Amino acid sequence: MIPFEITILGTGSALPTSQRYHTAHVLNVRERFFLIDCGEGTQNQMRKYGVKFSRIEHIFISHLHGDHYFGLIGLITSYLLLGRKTDLHIYSHSMLPDLLKPQIDMMGDELSYKIIWHPLNFKRSEIILDNKVVKVMSIPVQHRFPCCAFLFTEAPSDLNVRKEQLEKYQVPLTQIYNIKKGADYIDQNQQVIPNSELTLPAMKQRSYAFCTDTAFMPELSELFENVDLLYHEATFDKTNQKRAAETYHSTAHQAAQMAKMSNAGHLLIGHFSSRYKNIDKLLNEAREVFENCTAANEGMVIQIPQKRLV
Amino acid sequence: MIPFEITILGTGSALPTSQRYHTAHVLNVRERFFLIDCGEGTQNQMRKYGVKFSRIEHIFISHLHGDHYFGLIGLITSYLLLGRKTDLHIYSHSMLPDLLKPQIDMMGDELSYKIIWHPLNFKRSEIILDNKVVKVMSIPVQHRFPCCAFLFTEAPSDLNVRKEQLEKYQVPLTQIYNIKKGADYIDQNQQVIPNSELTLPAMKQRSYAFCTDTAFMPELSELFENVDLLYHEATFDKTNQKRAAETYHSTAHQAAQMAKMSNAGHLLIGHFSSRYKNIDKLLNEAREVFENCTAANEGMVIQIPQKRLV
């Protein structure tokens, strides 16, 4: 199956525990790899869980609290040691290059690869990447420091052709590329054969929303509408809703409300406060509102299957 | 038993592997805690192995390659989140505060505690700390970046008094403090009772040498003479001696030579290149020269027992 797969590397909030690492998710879209947040220890976690470390080309950093970016300098260093040549694109607050500059300068050698820094816009949502496999939108959220959620939408797949129909209409090979892209076929008699007769229904474009470190923002549900997988932070349980609001975090209940309002396919909660030794309480709270909910764990892999549109 | 105990948190060299973390050792001397190097993930490893995280007062950073200090910013941040009040002493190259300054400044809040930076001297050995429990000497070594080894020597213990002798000579309670410190007792008749008649032989002062990221330096053996535990880097095996010399690292064979020349009690090797999936080769190589050798592993705890001088 063509992958659209999320690997969870860290699920804790600011204070790490013996079980939970800081935030980092890896998204594999058709064997292209995207890292979302990069807390301390991310490179170790990638090794541990067999992530294709060297193939990450784009890194998205939601905000500049340490638990979301302290692993970046180690990763940048390891890529240098490994002689990386491929450009590395980093999407973050514009301050990040300055924060890391003294340490990068200290490495002594020139970097063997180029880092291309992309400053995020914290005023409005923007398409920050649109390539062959995925479109990424940054979405400002409400936290103590400027912070963005990210919505990843798979690029449209080529259509699968129906061989028996190609034979029936004697479609020449030269036309197949266009037909896979959605074109109709016009035969020698100028008769139009609509694309729908030549191909199977398209595959649904899969999507993943990563939404961490934010107060509850019901207005985001429009942007997340029908997302296949919503990752939403659930730092606290609902008895700590006041604390959540004060610190610009969300409760498990609120994460589930967001999933429900967005009509998400599946909710994944994480970024758990270190006060919860056992997160069943948070999971149960979320499931009361939105049944199809999973609590994130280090090493968890979630595959979103392809479906045909009907 | 009064502890003099080393906990190993990371044993890898520059590139982390799925099994090995970056360098960090914790030394517990009589329940005072000292951190030596602080690679990425050190705070996670401390949690994992139950190290008394908050009680570390002194951190020693051998040099400014990332695998020896990238975990420091996370630790500094966690101490802030935990409301630490106790001063934190950091011994390192004088550039370290500047490297971390942009990130520390970014934390927004004032730190709840004071960081006291102690620049290391890379020209000659120095006593950098001498308190109630330990004396620490920094020892310049030869690496691509200025680097120090550290020698930890336990402070002399109070002597144990022999109760039957105190009774025999009718020593008043007010004199016991001085006798435990080594004083003779002069009785009412001006007769001198030598301390050795009143106390058991003293405990040997235990010692630990931490020597990482260095070319082989036979001249160090004088400074390490009779050390109880020598940790010496063994990045390579002896077939890679040329590579070791070029990169200012040591082989397992050289680490063992150092232990032998120093008359160390026990050798611990670590900082293994990621090329060695199995480090038996390195361990066997070292044991050929110095039998009492252990290969470091994450979570390993080495207790140095107290012994009386005869």
Interface residues (C-beta under 8 A of the other chain):
Chain A: A14 L15 P16 T17 S18 Y21 E40 G41 Q43 N44 R47 K48 G50 L64 G66 D67 F70 G71 I73 G74 T77 S78 L81 L82 M95 D98 L99 K101 P102 Q103 M106 M107 G108 R144 F145
Chain B: A14 L15 P16 T17 S18 Y21 H22 E40 G41 Q43 N44 R47 K48 G50 L64 G66 D67 F70 G71 I73 G74 T77 S78 L81 L82 M95 D98 L99 K101 P102 Q103 M106 M107 G108 R144 F145
